[in-house]
Amino acid sequence: MCGIYGIADLTGNRQPGQALLRRMDEVIFHRGPDDSGQYVGRGIAMGMRRLSIIDLSGGHQPISNEDDSVWVVLNGEIYNFQELRDQLEKAGHVFRTKSDTEILVHLYEQDGVDFLKKLRGMFALALWDVSRERLVLARDRLGEKPLYIRREPHRLLFASEMKAILEDEDVPRRIDAAALREYLALGYVPAPATILEGIEKLLPGHMLIVEKGRIRNEEYWDVRFGETEKYSETEWCERVRDKLQETIRSQMVSDVPLGAFLSGGIDSSAIVAAMARASSRPVKTYSIGFEGEDSFYNELPYARIVADAFHTDHHEIIVRPDVAELLPKLLWHMDEPIADSAFITTYLVSRMARESVTVILSGVGGDELFGGYRRYLGDGLQRYYRRLPRVVRKKWLPTLLARLPQDRHSGWKNNIRYASGFVHSADRDVAERYSSYITVFSPDVRDRLLQNSYAINGSETASATLACYFSKAHAWDSLQQITYIDLKTSLPDDLLALTDRMSMAASLECRAPLVDYELVELTAQMPSNLKVRGLTTKHLLKKALRPWLPREILDRKKRGFGAPVGAWLRKGLETLVDDTLNETQVRKRGLCDPAVVNEILEAHRAQTSDHTDHLLALINLELWCRIYLDGHEWRTTSSSLAAVARQT
């Protein structure tokens, strides 16, 4: 695990600057505190920071082939490197190290850019072919590892984190209006856009090839739905169990201590079960919880059930609503604003885990693969809903739900929130239903909220990115469509992005076995009615895991891996809200209408609507602006928030 960065000259007349390269290296030190290295050649300069995981003494990067004609830097892990190495050695290639990175240069020698199709792992890489003057930038299939790019007339900058590119003071810091609208719609900025003009994210499953000044972007992998395999339910259970065990075992390869995040949900519990089956030592597990009024989000009792069942070396952390000072640091690490409270909990549990391990396995991705989200129940709910009399559907239910309180931190109030969202979109097509479920700010509220050139009055589309992917998936059934959208948007640009940045902020390598591309392709062949059966999510996975997991885990209700931010915003984080969203500050920032922001605040405080995501999106946007646009150091911003809190 590490961070990579570099500068490529597109004219053939300039040598990339060493001073900028050093600054790019320093700003991502946290991604690889163990080692660093650089390669500078004609028209190229690239480097890396290394967190040593495999071949601790011999895996120094950049790594070259036998005659130094091909060089590479890698962020990530190649899980099938030993198998590929054996094949390459039989073909006559000579290796100098035991590192997984070295297979890349030899595989490229043999297969050219098609070498990417043989890799099984999480990665972002930069490969330089000296003789062809060719730079290959690539990102893994599902987007576990990030790669930012800035194209200019005479050069191209790339880095694992956007802040490294911004070390060039000539790079402008202007908010991209379209990206801002996407952020307010989704709670994150979907690739290839970033929140800043002129900087892009390389899409997962893509490579960017720069050759003698010319640039081309190519897709080397995509998941396909549609045709399903005709196996019995029992056979599917066996296939899933076997692939889970094989995938998790392959990702346990490490020369340093490793463990697992354990929420007590099905996905993380399955990973711990498979790890326990593959290990002769107790698995180290790490859980996060809340207490008091926040007990609705507390999953520690379930995590303890799993820890006891598999005799793990278990560790816990209790979180309280004193996170305001932490937000600036986390947003600096995130590079872009985000409205997902899971980035807070992910960092805190990563920081705890780093005290005893260097590698962690996470259950992220299981909901997308096996049908775990409530939004996947839309078709099943519709069948029951349409049996109700029209007057009930159109009048009585909407009126009743509008009068009831909504709050995601209370069981019955949270159900009212979900019911209200479903009734609001029940008669729409699959794309509109999906958008209504996952959208933070609806198009009409977003247009009221945004000011000046950032608004598009009369906008009907929640997200142009979602519309684009739905157009590609229109021939598949509804569950396949929305699964594909999740795999292309929220998984890489929200969940995997925050997992990478927050674990790396703690200098911890996080692996996500459930987004292994072979497992993704297997589940894409699975009939939809095995994933969601009636009103039961993850039907097949739960059945497959019955030999592994306690019944209390398989039968429990789903809970997201987030923090009770909505409750904290009412009590505990009032000073944070007042400091970031007061009328004077909102007006000064010039992005949003203060009156609309105040409406949202008042409704949340009164619990007439749950606006946790809206408020978190706006607070994090303001804090991000202070750091990345105003140029305030994140420590200064944290100190300022702490000073305000002490005055109350």
Secondary structure, DSSP 4 states (H G I P E B T S, - for coil): -EEEEEEEESSSS----HHHHHHHHHHTGGG-BTEEEEEEETTEEEEEEE---SSTTT--SSEE-TTS-EEEEEEEEETTHHHHHHHHHHTT---S---STHHHHHHHHHHGGGGGGG--EEEEEEEEETTTTEEEEEE-SS--S--EEEE-SSEEEEESSHHHHTTSTTS---B-HHHHHHHHHHSS--TT--SBTT-EEPPTTEEEEEETTEEEEEE------S------HHHHHHHHHHHHHHHHHHTT--SS-EEEE--SSHHHHHHHHHHHHH-SSPPEEEEEE--GGGGGG--HHHHHHHHHHTT-EEEEEE--S--TTTHHHHHHHHSS----THHHHHHHHHHHHTTT-SEEE--TTHHHHHT-SGGGGHHHHHHHHTTS-HHIIIIIHHHHHHHS---TTSHHHHHHHHHHHHHHHTTS-HHHHHHHHH-SS-HHHHHHHB-GGG--TT---S-HHHHHHHHHSTTS-HHHHHHHHHHHTHIIIIIHHHHHHHHHHTT-EEE-GGG-HHHHHHHHTS-HHHHSBTTBTTHHHHHHTTTTS-HHHHTSPP--S---HHHHHHTT-HHHHHHHHSHHHHHHH-SB-HHHHHHHHHHHHHTSS--HHHHHHHHHHHHHIIIIIS---HHHHHHHHHHHHHT-
